[in-house]
């Protein structure tokens, strides 16, 4: 079996068993990815399952029932058992990045909580839809364990506002959204189409997207640019992993196959921001961060939820 095939099977195992793995230490384990184990400062050759934790604790101070196993055994199709070593990295807790400053504000989210607008798209050539996160447009619903929303036909509440850096303001209606292990996405129907939607600071328009699904491992190590409220001119980061599993503070919400960006490049108010490749193709939408990394939902998963075209 090749290294690529082993990587595929290990990632598949994490997608299938992430809930059971969290039971080892639910108060401290926040996520997992496949990487290389680091021993005495040296990265080992074989793949390992990296457990991301809020805080790295000495083994002597952890109850035996909460010990992360040194080896995880994975059954392969031929009946062979693949023994995969584990490692532990302290990353802190994962948090959504709606904050007190930003571009998008929703009446369905508490107080002055904001996020960012990712892109503008259309589903029929007529409607202008803004893409952001479900937790930005519907945090109150999320807190009530409501994970899907679709506006009633004929009901058009202007319950979302967009404020640009130029101080222009637009209103919109939360049309549809979902938060699941695959996406955290909201579509807002805008009352007016903003002038030159999806225009980059360079003047170019975003016109393409990455269609690979799932994202191949060769994307790791590539540089991407995040355009956010805190970095409107764009900030660069490196793809550290393309298949990270993360748990949120909401018991019913975990994510699989997140894009992990290094270093952490986002802050409060940046949820919903767009992530582009160096050829200006849409790769993903920012969903949150921990102490070490920022994370994005792959764009193909958003397209799998709803059909649309970029404006």
Order of alpha helices (4+ residues) and beta strands (2+ residues): alpha-beta-beta-beta-beta-beta-beta-beta-beta-beta-alpha-alpha-beta-beta-beta-beta-beta-beta-beta-beta-beta-beta-beta-alpha-beta
